[in-house]
Amino acid sequence: MRLVHELERHVAEEQSLFRKQLLREDIARLGKLRELARSARDRNAFMKAGMRIGWTQGDLRTHEIREPLEALLGFVYQYETGTGGGEQEARINSAWVAVHRARMERLVGCLSTPAPKPID
């Protein structure tokens, strides 16, 4: 899968240890998805399992990125099972950008929320 190779290239070039770790985690998630697609009894089982592989911390906020994530999962399933056309790599890449953007928006939103005031 081209996306995995691209992410691996980014890991090799990335200077930030934090970003490197995020990239490694994403590569591992994509590896899990590929394995799930090959071993799932059907598309529905894959979709259900693929939603719960740690897209957000403890998958507590994964429902917030459901729409772009379901698109990515569908394209990965088609790619791995050979049921998609020749454009699957491009579809996967586009869906990945949408998932990554949605996750980063949630992360930044969490980090930018002011801390609660201490109780006197």
MIDO-387423 format. One line per field, with one value per atom (N, C-alpha, C): residue in three letters; atom name; z, y, x negated. Coordinates in steps of 0.02 Angstrom, whole numbers, plus 50000, padded with zeros to 5 digits. Layout:
rest (ALA;...) $
atom (CA;...) $
w (Z;...) $
v (Y;...) $
u (X;...) $
END
This chain:
rest (MET;MET;MET;ARG;ARG;ARG;LEU;LEU;LEU;VAL;VAL;VAL;HIS;HIS;HIS;GLU;GLU;GLU;LEU;LEU;LEU;GLU;GLU;GLU;ARG;ARG;ARG;HIS;HIS;HIS;VAL;VAL;VAL;ALA;ALA;ALA;GLU;GLU;GLU;GLU;GLU;GLU;GLN;GLN;GLN;SER;SER;SER;LEU;LEU;LEU;PHE;PHE;PHE;ARG;ARG;ARG;LYS;LYS;LYS;GLN;GLN;GLN;LEU;LEU;LEU;LEU;LEU;LEU;ARG;ARG;ARG;GLU;GLU;GLU;ASP;ASP;ASP;ILE;ILE;ILE;ALA;ALA;ALA;ARG;ARG;ARG;LEU;LEU;LEU;GLY;GLY;GLY;LYS;LYS;LYS;LEU;LEU;LEU;ARG;ARG;ARG;GLU;GLU;GLU;LEU;LEU;LEU;ALA;ALA;ALA;ARG;ARG;ARG;SER;SER;SER;ALA;ALA;ALA;ARG;ARG;ARG;ASP;ASP;ASP;ARG;ARG;ARG;ASN;ASN;ASN;ALA;ALA;ALA;PHE;PHE;PHE;MET;MET;MET;LYS;LYS;LYS;ALA;ALA;ALA;GLY;GLY;GLY;MET;MET;MET;ARG;ARG;ARG;ILE;ILE;ILE;GLY;GLY;GLY;TRP;TRP;TRP;THR;THR;THR;GLN;GLN;GLN;GLY;GLY;GLY;ASP;ASP;ASP;LEU;LEU;LEU;ARG;ARG;ARG;THR;THR;THR;HIS;HIS;HIS;GLU;GLU;GLU;ILE;ILE;ILE;ARG;ARG;ARG;GLU;GLU;GLU;PRO;PRO;PRO;LEU;LEU;LEU;GLU;GLU;GLU;ALA;ALA;ALA;LEU;LEU;LEU;LEU;LEU;LEU;GLY;GLY;GLY;PHE;PHE;PHE;VAL;VAL;VAL;TYR;TYR;TYR;GLN;GLN;GLN;TYR;TYR;TYR;GLU;GLU;GLU;THR;THR;THR;GLY;GLY;GLY;THR;THR;THR;GLY;GLY;GLY;GLY;GLY;GLY;GLY;GLY;GLY;GLU;GLU;GLU;GLN;GLN;GLN;GLU;GLU;GLU;ALA;ALA;ALA;ARG;ARG;ARG;ILE;ILE;ILE;ASN;ASN;ASN;SER;SER;SER;ALA;ALA;ALA;TRP;TRP;TRP;VAL;VAL;VAL;ALA;ALA;ALA;VAL;VAL;VAL;HIS;HIS;HIS;ARG;ARG;ARG;ALA;ALA;ALA;ARG;ARG;ARG;MET;MET;MET;GLU;GLU;GLU;ARG;ARG;ARG;LEU;LEU;LEU;VAL;VAL;VAL;GLY;GLY;GLY;CYS;CYS;CYS;LEU;LEU;LEU;SER;SER;SER;THR;THR;THR;PRO;PRO;PRO;ALA;ALA;ALA;PRO;PRO;PRO;LYS;LYS;LYS;PRO;PRO;PRO;ILE;ILE;ILE;ASP;ASP;ASP) $
atom (N;CA;C;N;CA;C;N;CA;C;N;CA;C;N;CA;C;N;CA;C;N;CA;C;N;CA;C;N;CA;C;N;CA;C;N;CA;C;N;CA;C;N;CA;C;N;CA;C;N;CA;C;N;CA;C;N;CA;C;N;CA;C;N;CA;C;N;CA;C;N;CA;C;N;CA;C;N;CA;C;N;CA;C;N;CA;C;N;CA;C;N;CA;C;N;CA;C;N;CA;C;N;CA;C;N;CA;C;N;CA;C;N;CA;C;N;CA;C;N;CA;C;N;CA;C;N;CA;C;N;CA;C;N;CA;C;N;CA;C;N;CA;C;N;CA;C;N;CA;C;N;CA;C;N;CA;C;N;CA;C;N;CA;C;N;CA;C;N;CA;C;N;CA;C;N;CA;C;N;CA;C;N;CA;C;N;CA;C;N;CA;C;N;CA;C;N;CA;C;N;CA;C;N;CA;C;N;CA;C;N;CA;C;N;CA;C;N;CA;C;N;CA;C;N;CA;C;N;CA;C;N;CA;C;N;CA;C;N;CA;C;N;CA;C;N;CA;C;N;CA;C;N;CA;C;N;CA;C;N;CA;C;N;CA;C;N;CA;C;N;CA;C;N;CA;C;N;CA;C;N;CA;C;N;CA;C;N;CA;C;N;CA;C;N;CA;C;N;CA;C;N;CA;C;N;CA;C;N;CA;C;N;CA;C;N;CA;C;N;CA;C;N;CA;C;N;CA;C;N;CA;C;N;CA;C;N;CA;C;N;CA;C;N;CA;C;N;CA;C;N;CA;C;N;CA;C;N;CA;C;N;CA;C;N;CA;C;N;CA;C;N;CA;C;N;CA;C;N;CA;C;N;CA;C;N;CA;C;N;CA;C;N;CA;C;N;CA;C;N;CA;C;N;CA;C;N;CA;C;N;CA;C;N;CA;C;N;CA;C) $
w (50000;50000;50000;49952;49945;50007;50038;50097;50152;50164;50216;50198;50136;50115;50123;50107;50115;50188;50232;50304;50331;50307;50328;50306;50247;50222;50267;50287;50331;50399;50424;50488;50482;50427;50417;50412;50387;50377;50435;50476;50528;50583;50603;50657;50726;50728;50791;50816;50878;50907;50916;50933;50941;50876;50822;50756;50733;50746;50728;50763;50827;50864;50835;50819;50789;50723;50682;50618;50628;50676;50690;50712;50754;50776;50717;50672;50614;50568;50559;50519;50550;50615;50650;50641;50646;50636;50566;50517;50448;50439;50471;50469;50499;50556;50587;50540;50508;50461;50405;50378;50323;50345;50405;50432;50444;50473;50485;50421;50369;50305;50276;50285;50258;50300;50365;50409;50428;50415;50434;50394;50426;50391;50337;50345;50295;50306;50262;50266;50331;50352;50414;50475;50479;50535;50533;50473;50466;50488;50465;50481;50557;50589;50662;50698;50679;50711;50695;50633;50612;50647;50673;50709;50779;50803;50872;50877;50841;50846;50873;50909;50941;50899;50861;50820;50863;50921;50971;51036;51085;51150;51178;51183;51208;51165;51104;51058;51087;51137;51169;51124;51077;51034;50960;50947;50878;50843;50880;50850;50818;50841;50814;50745;50726;50660;50618;50637;50606;50530;50505;50433;50390;50402;50360;50374;50436;50453;50418;50415;50380;50306;50276;50205;50198;50242;50238;50247;50296;50309;50247;50217;50157;50101;50090;50036;50052;50115;50134;50125;50144;50136;50062;50021;49949;49921;49943;49920;49939;50002;50027;50001;49986;49962;49886;49853;49780;49749;49787;49761;49734;49742;49717;49650;49618;49554;49562;49507;49505;49540;49557;49590;49666;49693;49766;49804;49778;49812;49819;49767;49769;49818;49818;49865;49937;49949;50016;50039;49995;50013;50029;49988;50000;50066;50077;50140;50200;50192;50246;50265;50216;50229;50270;50252;50288;50360;50370;50437;50479;50450;50486;50505;50460;50473;50530;50527;50579;50648;50649;50713;50741;50698;50722;50746;50713;50737;50806;50819;50886;50937;50918;50963;50981;50930;50942;50984;50970;51009;51083;51096;51166;51199;51162;51191;51200;51161;51166;51216;51244;51294;51359;51386;51448;51505;51546;51603;51654;51691;51742;51795;51823;51877;51940;51978;52041;52091;52132;52184;52244;52270;52328;52392) $
v (49942;50000;50062;50105;50166;50210;50215;50258;50236;50172;50147;50165;50156;50173;50248;50289;50361;50380;50351;50365;50342;50285;50261;50309;50338;50387;50449;50470;50528;50515;50454;50437;50447;50423;50427;50500;50544;50614;50660;50639;50682;50697;50759;50780;50777;50789;50790;50719;50705;50639;50626;50679;50673;50652;50687;50670;50601;50583;50516;50463;50473;50425;50421;50477;50477;50439;50450;50416;50340;50321;50249;50217;50253;50227;50220;50268;50264;50206;50196;50139;50074;50068;50008;49999;50053;50049;50025;50052;50030;49956;49934;49864;49820;49842;49805;49803;49859;49860;49810;49808;49762;49689;49673;49606;49591;49638;49629;49617;49654;49647;49577;49550;49483;49428;49442;49388;49395;49452;49462;49416;49394;49349;49386;49452;49492;49566;49607;49679;49710;49689;49717;49702;49641;49622;49664;49673;49715;49787;49815;49885;49894;49847;49851;49847;49799;49790;49848;49872;49926;49992;50001;50062;50062;50005;49998;49976;50011;49993;50051;50096;50150;50212;50230;50291;50353;50351;50404;50370;50408;50379;50335;50270;50224;50219;50245;50248;50285;50327;50363;50417;50443;50496;50475;50411;50387;50402;50401;50416;50486;50530;50598;50601;50550;50547;50491;50469;50411;50417;50473;50478;50469;50508;50497;50429;50405;50341;50283;50286;50233;50231;50289;50291;50258;50275;50245;50169;50147;50075;50039;50068;50037;50030;50082;50080;50030;50027;49979;49907;49896;49830;49810;49855;49841;49828;49867;49858;49789;49771;49708;49646;49653;49595;49594;49644;49645;49661;49691;49705;49777;49816;49885;49889;49945;49956;49979;50000;50021;50087;50123;50188;50182;50123;50115;50152;50152;50186;50261;50292;50363;50374;50330;50336;50330;50282;50273;50335;50362;50422;50481;50492;50547;50537;50476;50461;50469;50450;50457;50530;50573;50645;50670;50648;50669;50644;50581;50552;50589;50599;50632;50703;50739;50807;50808;50764;50761;50744;50696;50678;50735;50770;50825;50883;50895;50948;50931;50868;50848;50855;50835;50839;50912;50954;51025;51056;51037;51062;51044;50982;50960;50999;51010;51043;51118;51147;51220;51239;51189;51204;51226;51282;51306;51255;51252;51208;51234;51190;51214;51253;51301;51342;51300;51310;51272;51294;51247;51260;51288;51344;51376;51342) $
u (49957;50000;49955;49966;49925;49927;49985;49991;49943;49937;49892;49820;49801;49733;49720;49769;49762;49754;49794;49788;49720;49696;49630;49575;49582;49535;49535;49595;49601;49568;49574;49542;49467;49439;49366;49342;49385;49365;49385;49432;49460;49409;49405;49360;49394;49458;49495;49507;49486;49498;49573;49610;49683;49715;49698;49728;49706;49643;49620;49663;49676;49717;49787;49817;49884;49884;49833;49828;49821;49779;49771;49837;49873;49938;49987;49986;50030;50010;49946;49923;49946;49941;49965;50040;50079;50151;50168;50133;50146;50127;50074;50056;50111;50139;50194;50254;50269;50325;50315;50256;50242;50252;50227;50236;50309;50345;50417;50455;50438;50473;50464;50405;50391;50422;50433;50457;50531;50561;50632;50678;50731;50778;50817;50827;50861;50847;50873;50861;50887;50946;50975;50931;50906;50863;50799;50772;50712;50726;50781;50797;50803;50837;50847;50779;50739;50673;50627;50629;50585;50598;50658;50675;50645;50622;50598;50525;50482;50411;50369;50401;50363;50354;50404;50400;50396;50428;50422;50404;50384;50364;50420;50407;50457;50519;50515;50572;50632;50619;50674;50704;50665;50689;50691;50681;50681;50747;50802;50867;50868;50825;50822;50790;50754;50723;50753;50812;50844;50850;50874;50887;50824;50770;50711;50678;50683;50653;50688;50755;50791;50772;50762;50741;50673;50626;50559;50564;50601;50608;50636;50686;50716;50665;50625;50575;50519;50498;50447;50473;50536;50565;50567;50588;50591;50521;50472;50403;50377;50386;50358;50394;50458;50496;50501;50472;50472;50539;50585;50651;50657;50605;50606;50570;50578;50545;50473;50444;50375;50362;50414;50406;50406;50402;50406;50351;50291;50236;50252;50277;50294;50352;50401;50457;50434;50390;50363;50325;50284;50246;50292;50343;50390;50427;50449;50485;50439;50376;50327;50319;50314;50306;50366;50426;50487;50487;50467;50464;50411;50353;50299;50319;50349;50371;50422;50471;50523;50493;50447;50415;50374;50336;50295;50338;50394;50440;50465;50482;50505;50449;50388;50332;50316;50313;50299;50355;50417;50473;50467;50446;50436;50379;50326;50268;50279;50325;50335;50389;50423;50474;50440;50463;50430;50438;50386;50387;50437;50471;50517;50481;50515;50486;50482;50428;50421;50474;50494;50543;50507;50531;50498;50519) $
END
